[in-house]
Amino acid sequence: MGGLLMKINGKLVLSVILPIPVLIIAYIFIFTFTANGKIVDKYTGKPLVGLKIPLTLRTIATDKQGKFSISFARKGFCFKVSKKDYETTPASIPSNKPLIIKLRPTTLSGKVIDAYTNQPIGEAVITLGKQKVKSDYKGSYKLSNVPEKINLVTQAPDKKYEALETSISGTANKDLRVCLNPREANAYEYSLIEHGQYEDSYETMHSDSKKLVSKNQYVKYRRQTERELKDLGAGNYEIKTGNLKMLKSWTNNDVKKTYKNVAEVQTTIEVVTGLGKIPVPMVGHLVKDNGIWAWFLTQEQMNDAKKL
C-alpha cells in the first residue's frame, strides 16, 4: 500500500493507493453475492434435476430439488438454460433474491384411445401443421417442436371413427379419445344391450337421461325386459341400423331440453320367435356428450325404468 500527497484547493491531501488484489477483493465483497435459484417444469411445477447451466468460466448443475447456486454473481448477470425437449430460456439475476426459472416442454405425448372402450388404437395419424406421426401398437404417440398452444387432428385407421380436432395448451401429455361416427356408435350401443352388458350400456347414455334414471333402475329395467322376451318364447334378436339423418335441433320432452347437431337413427330390432322374426322399429337420437355420441331413453323406456 502506498500514498501520494496532492494539493487540492490549496490544501495538501494524502491519497491512498491500494494494491490491485485488494481492489478486486473489495469489488467482489461490495458488488457480488451468491445467487440462489430453482428450475422447474413450466406445466407441472416439478423440479428439473441434474440440469447443467453453462456460465462464463464454469458449469453448474441443479440438485435433486432443482436448485442451484451461482457464487460471485452480480445483479443483471445473464445466462441461458436449456434441456432436451424443453425450450431454451434466457435468465437474468435481478437481485440477491431466489430466482425461479420455468422451462416449457416442447414435446407432446400420450395415447390414442377408443372413447367408448378405452382400448388403445395403433396406426392413428396425428397431425400438427406439417408434422405427422403415427401411434404405435400400444396407442402411444409423441410430437416434437410443439408450441405452447396447438390444434391437432387425429384420424384412426378405421373409417368407423370420426376425425378428432383438439385444441391443447399448457400440457406435455394428452390422451386423444377418438369417437365412433353416429351410425357405428348406435350399433355399438345396441350391441352392449344385445350381449347383456347393461352397466356398460348405461355409461354410453347421455348424462341428461342419467339424471332421470339411475344405473340400478336401468339395469333392472333391461333385465326385466330380457325375462319378458324369454317368457314370450322369444330367442335372440338382430339389430339392423337403417337411415341416419343429421338434425339441426331436436327437443327431448323428458329432459325438457333442445339439442343441436343431433343424429337421428332408424333402427330395426328383429326379435326371433317360434313364429319367425318380428320387426320392432325404433327411432334413436344421439348427441355428443363428454366426447362420444350418447343416446337417450325413449319416453316409454323412461317411464318403465322409473317404476323399478
URKAHU-V315838 format. One record per helix or strand of 3 or more residues. SS is the DSSP state (A for helix, B for strand). FROM is the first residue (numbers start at 1). TO is the last residue. Records with the same first field share a line. If there is no record, write none. Layout:
SS: FROM-TO  FROM-TO
This chain:
B: 2-8  11-17  33-41  52-54  59-61  67-73  78-81  89-92  99-103  108-114  125-128  131-134  140-143  149-155  164-169  176-178  237-252  257-273  276-289  292-295
A: 20-31  182-194  198-203  207-210  215-231  299-306
